[in-house]
């Protein structure tokens, strides 16, 4: 793996690991799934394939952030508004 791509992959892994701390099913579950996903692609050497996988990882980061923002929004809404019937 080329040096700049290696740095991107490591940064992606660390970011996902950090975001996984508040995963709804638990951080241990998320960490296990994250490790297996990265280990599944550990032998990829094609730079284009690595870039596609990194892009997919960045998409997952955006999805996790959206999940957390939605959870935060629902909690705030629950605190300040009465439930609609």
Secondary structure, 3 states (H helix, E strand, C coil): CCHHHHHHHHHHHHHHHHHHHHCCCCHHHHHHHHHHHHHHCCCCCCHHHHHHHHHHHHHHHHHHHHHHHHHHHHHHHHHHCCCCC
